[in-house]
Amino acid sequence: MAFLSASLPDLPPLLLLFLFMVSFVLFHNLKLPVRNFNIGTLPLMEDPSSFEKVPFPSLFGPAGKYLSLVMPAYNEQDRIRSTLDETLSYLQERAKKNKSFTYEIIIVDDGSKDNTAKVGFEYVKKYTLDVVRVLKQVANQGKGAAVRKGMLCSRGQLLLMLDSDGATKITDLEKLESQILQSMPEQQGISTKNLPEQLPDKAVVAFGSRAHLEKQALATRKWYRNLLMKAFHLCVLLVAGPGVRDTQCGFKMFTRSAAQQLFANLRLKRWCFDVELVYLCKRLRIPVHEVAVTWAEIPGSKVHFFSFIHMLFELILVRLGYGFHIWKIHTSIQD
């Protein structure tokens, strides 16, 4: 103890605690989570009809579907059912019109304490394991960790992350999809109604955006929430730079190549993983298209005052982790 007191400057205890926490998280995340996927330890999924457990496929294997929808869920038993019904109705209708449109939904239960997983398994029984899959996390790790885990187990050529509350209209995925397809000039005539058997191996991302709704949101939110959001947006600008006005919309689409590069490097587990994705896109030179989507406020938000404090903490981690080269960006999972 004498050594510690002699070697450390006379700093306030809270500041010392903060510095310790930052250092611990930075170095704890040195090892990339995707390493687990290199040694064959894939998560298991359970077939509720046979109770047989089989490993999930890997994002780094060949695509087996046109579209994967990754839906993180934490204590969502009251909201996820209506979202699944609306989503599956849309997907089924579209698949009837176009046989090339194949899909899967991966529900990532992030350690829920309610019956979220049970509701998910009801849909597995109804629509089969090939269409709906449930990936269970033993403990709550955060939305970022849940999205990353679901993405790393996806079979789609295109991968969409969407919130389980259904805040964004599911049909708007075609807006993101069209934007990605239009960025592939080598595929003449390609569109959402004229899908190729195999998309080009090109890294592209489309972010759903609520920026066009900002004035309306400012008018309806309480003043202190507007102040917190303005401060958060300023911090995001300082960390990730300009270019994306709405980083936090939970409606984002990735090509398989983009997902492989981004989720192999993603480290943040909770609120600000979206900001880290923007930062990684810029560092990896992956084009990002921001697309306006239809969005509605759904009661039951899990974002509270202390969530903003945690967001700021994560933004500091991104700045320090990458700024001081503590977190290395891998261009290959073999790096």
N, C-alpha and C positions, 0 to 999 in steps of 0.2 A: 504493500500500500504506500510505503514511503517513496518507492520508486515511481509509482504513478503520480503522486502529488508533486514530485520533483520534476517530472518530465512533461507534464501537461500544463499549459498556460492556465491562468486563473480565469476560467470561463464559467458562466452561470450553469447550474446543474441541468436546466431544461435545454440549453444549447448543446451541452455535452451529450445529453440523451438523444437529441435530434441528430447530431453528427454520427453517433453510434448507430442509430437506426438506418440512416442513409447508407453508411458503410456496409452494414450487414446485408441490406437488400441488394446493393450493387454487386457485392461479391457472391452472394447467394445465387444470383442469377447469371453468373459467369458461364455456367454450363447450360447449353441450350437444351430445352425439353425434347426437341426432336431427336436427340441422340437415342432416346428409348426406342424410336421407330427403326433405327438402324440395326438393332440387335434382335429384332423379331418379337419384342414384347408388346404386341398390339393389344388394345383393350378388347374385352370379350362382350358379345351381345347374346342375349338369351331369347330363344324362340319360345314364347309363352305356350304354344301348342304342344311342344315336345319337351320343354325345359332343357333342351340341349344348348350348351354354350359353345359358340364358335368365334374366332377372332374377326374383328373388323378388317376390311381391306385398308390399304395404305394409299394416301394421297400420291405417293411416289411410284405407285404402280400404274398400269394402264387404266384409262377411263372406261367405265362400264355403263354410264348413263349420260344423257345430255345435260341434265341439270340436277344439282344437289342443293337442297335447302337446309341450312343449319339453323336450328332454333334453340338458343339457350333458354333455360327455364329454371327459376328458383321460386318455389312456393307459388306456383301459377295454376293450381287446380281449378280456380274459379274463372280464369280468363283464357286458358289455353284451348279449351274445347271448342269455343266458337271460332277461334283463329284457325284451328286445324280443319274444322268443317268448311269454312270459307276457302281456305287454301286448297284442300283436296278437291273441292267442287270445281274450282278453276282449273287445276291441273288435269283432272279427268276429262273435262270438256275440251281442253286444248289437245290432249293426247288423242281424242277421237277424231279430230280434224287433221292431225298430222302424226303419222306413225313413227316419224323420226324423233318426235318429242317424248323422251323417256325421262323419268325423274325418280327421286327419292327424297324423303324427309328424314333428317336426323335430329331427334329431340335430345338435347344434352341436359339431363337433370343434374343441376349443380348442387347436389347435397340437400335437396328440398326436405323440409320437415313435415310436409303435408302429402297429399296423394297425387302429386304431379306425375310421378313415374307410373303409378297405377293407371291414370288416365291415358298416358302414352301407350302402355301395353294394351289397353282396350283397342286403340287404333291399329296396333300391330296385328292383333287377332282379326280385326275387321278387314284390313287392307293387305295383309301378308307382310312378312319380314323383308321382302324385296322392295317394298314401297315405303314402309315406315319402320324406323329403327330407333331404339332408345339406348342412349349411352349414359350410364349412371356414374356420377362422381360420388365417392364415399363421403366426402366432406365438401362444404362450400368453399370454392377457391376463387370465385369471382367471374364476372361475365367474360372478361378477356380470356381467361383460362378455359372456360366452357366453349367459346367460339373456336379457339385454337384447336382444342381436342376434337371437336366435330369436323372442322376443316381437314385435319390430318387423317380422318377416317372416311373421307368422301370419295365417291366414284364419278362425280360429274365432270364434264368438259367445262361447264360454267358452274360456279359455286356462289350461292346467295346466302348471306346472313340476314336474318329477320327476327324481330322481337316477337315474343310469344303473346303480347297483348293485342296484336293486330292494329297498331297505331297507323301503319302505312298500308294503303290499299294494295292488295296482292297483285292486282292487274298491272300495277306500275312497274312490276319487274320487267315488263316488255319494253319500257322506256330505257331502262339500264341495259337490257339485252341488245336493243337496237343500236344504242350508242357504241357498245363494244363491237358489234358486228360491222358497223360502219367504219370502224377504225382498222378494218382488215381489207384494204383495197385489193389485195391479191385474190380475194374471193369475189369475183364479179357476180352480181345478182343475188348475193346472199341476203337473207332477211329472216324475220321471225316466222314468216309463213313458208319460206323456202330454205330449210335447214340442210346443211351438208352433213354427210356421214361423219366427218371428222373436221373439227375446227383447226385452223393453223396453230402451231405451237408458239403463240405470241403472248407476252405478258401485258395485260391491260386491266384496268380497274375502273369501275363506275360507282360513284358514291351518290346515294339518294340525298337530296338536300331540302331543308326547310327554310333556307335563307329568304325565299320569296315571301315567307309568312312572318318575317321578323317584326314588321310594324304592328301587325295584329297581336303578336305575342307580347310585345312591350306594353301594349294598351291593356291587356287582360291580366298580366302577372303582377304580383305585389312588387313594390319599389325595391325592397331589399334583394329579391330574387333577380331583378333586372341588374342591380348593382353587382351582384355576385357573378352573373353571367358575363357582364361586360369585362370584369376583372379576369375571368377565366379565358375569354376570347383573346384578351391582350397577352396573357401568358402563353396561350397556344401559338399566337403569332411570333412571339419571341423564341419559342422552342422549335416549331415546325416550319416557320416562315409563311409567306403569303401563298395564295393559290387556291385554297379550299376554304370556303366561307363557313360551311357547316360540317365539322368533323364528327359530331356526336350522333347523327341520325343512324338508327340501328337497321339500315337497309342498304347493304353494300354488295356489289357483285364483282367476282374475280374470275379471270380465266384460270385454267388449271396451272399454267406456267407461273402466273402471278402469285397464286396461292402457295405454290411450292416454295417460291423464294421468300415470300412475306412471312408465312406462318412457321417456316423453319427458323426464322430469326426473332419472332415476337417474344418478348420477355414479360411485359406488364400483364398482370392477371386480372385487374379490376377495371375501373372506370375509364382510364385514359389510354387503353390499348388502341383506340381509334386514332389518337394523335400519333402514337408510335408507328402505326401503319402508314400515315401520311409521311412521316419522317423517313421511313424505310423506302417508300415509293420514290422519294426524291433521291435518296442515296443510291438506290438500285436502278434509277432512271426508268421507272415503270410509269407510263402515262396514266394520269388520273383525270377522269371526266366527271364533273359535278352535274347532276341531273335533278331538276325540280320534281318532287313527288307529292302526292296527296297525303296529308298527314292530319291526324286528329288527336287531341289530348285525351288519354284514357285514364280514368280514375285508378288509383292504386300504385302510383309511382313510388319507386324505392330510392329515389334521389332525395336526400335531406341535407341539412346544413353541414353536417360533418362529412357528407360525401364530397362537398366542394373542397374541404380541407384535405381530404385524401387525394382528390384530383390534383391539387397543387403540389402535394408531396410526390406524386407520380411524375408530374411534369419536370420537377427538379431531378428525379432519377434519370429521365430520358436525357436531359441536358448534360448531366454529369457523366452518365454511363457511356454515351456515345462521344461527348465532347472530349473526355479524357481518355478515350479509346480503351476503357475498361470492358465495355461490351463490344465485341468484334462482330462485324456484319459478314456472315458467311455467304458466298455466292454459290456454294455447292454444299450439299449435306455431307460430303466427304472431307470438307475443309477441316 
